[in-house]
Amino acid sequence: MKKKSMLAISMAVSIILSAAAAFAATDTTPVTAPAAATAPANTAAATEPSAVPAAAPASTAQAPATVSTGTQNTIVQPLNTAPAFQMLERIETIVYGRPRDGGLLNRLNDVEKTVFGRELPGSLTERQTALIDFLEKGTGTQPSLLFKLSVAEWGIEQQIHPTWSLSKRVDSMEGVLEGAIQAGPLVSRVERLLTRLLPDGIAAVQFELPKETIVKGALLDTLTVRNVKVNDIIILGLNEQIVVGDVLVAPKGSRVFGHITKVKPPRSFGRSSEIEMRIDSVEVLGPSVVPVNLGEAAKKAMDVDSGIIGAAGASFGGALLLGPVGLAGGFLIRGNDKQLKEGTLFYVQTVDNVMVSGYKIPQQITPITQTEDSAPQGTQSAPLN
């Protein structure tokens, strides 16, 4: 039975890839449409730690208790979801920005039509497994759809928007590149964008991301003792792209995951409020996650950048953060204003050398990744837009 099930899943994956190739060759006609609408906020998209794929089979990296790719919330309260619904909710969150209501089969049919233009054969489990593999994992010869989407988005805007739904991201890119939202299934629209941007195609390369690579995450929402509680998941935006040599590892805007470990409101006798947060990982192309912590390299980068950031008037957390606090990647935020403002930067570093999937930047577009001044690890500070 196990062999038959694996064969059925393999066949489903092949059908999905064949459908993608067919749709990629299909021309679509522009349609008049307003600017892309904001995807509904997701209030029920939390998944178990295994929801985000591991950085590499040989790595000991563990994903945090994080949200599915595509959720729009940046402060998320973990929820316990029944396993039968978990995978489909994850798929819907990627595609639409939130889980939908209704029966499982009808919902899966709708997702397949949105992505491929038609329903696919197989059992519910086989179809869900094949679809999530296509969206997040890819195959030995083809990177995942989310990998391709991120490269296309980076090519157009020099940053990505992983907290948006897949639908919104494609709409936005078409609006910028073509001036109108196009008709057709999402997979054909992504492939068309890639053909126009990068006619030689996209291939993922296996790359060893060095230990102590600097990761700078900017808060996407203001944190206060009133809007967070212990175990809430915090999503930050990568403030600078991570490029090593000519390999793009994580575009600007990639997600940095953390979680709240302690909250203390203001107390009597003028004692200040406290929020304790741990930064867990950074999401790189794949998508996969790489563990991070607070170390000497991150502290050095913070010192180097402090003058630049202060001069630019951007929020800088160095004066507010007392770390480490006995945690890997832990920060203690203490202050009388009861908040840590949106845009505040947190500096961490990768824990070990780790194999990841990256994008080898073609020589003709390499200059757009380079900067005149560099902080440690070849990064430069700039506020996240």
CORGI-V987532 format. One record per run of one state. SS is the DSSP state (H for helix, E for strand, C for the rest). FROM is the first residue (numbers start at 1). TO is the last residue. If there is no record, write none. Layout:
{{SS	FROM	TO} {SS	FROM	TO}}
This chain:
{{C	1	1} {H	2	24} {C	25	29} {E	30	30} {C	31	45} {E	46	46} {C	47	48} {H	49	51} {C	52	66} {E	67	67} {C	68	74} {E	75	76} {C	77	82} {H	83	96} {C	97	103} {H	104	116} {C	117	123} {H	124	137} {C	138	144} {H	145	157} {C	158	165} {H	166	178} {C	179	181} {E	182	182} {C	183	185} {H	186	197} {C	198	203} {E	204	209} {C	210	213} {E	214	219} {C	220	222} {E	223	224} {C	225	232} {E	233	238} {C	239	241} {E	242	244} {C	245	246} {E	247	250} {C	251	254} {E	255	264} {C	265	272} {E	273	284} {C	285	287} {E	288	293} {C	294	295} {H	296	312} {C	313	316} {H	317	319} {C	320	320} {E	321	322} {C	323	329} {E	330	335} {C	336	338} {E	339	340} {C	341	344} {E	345	350} {C	351	353} {E	354	360} {C	361	362} {H	363	369} {C	370	374} {E	375	375} {H	376	378} {E	379	379} {C	380	385}}
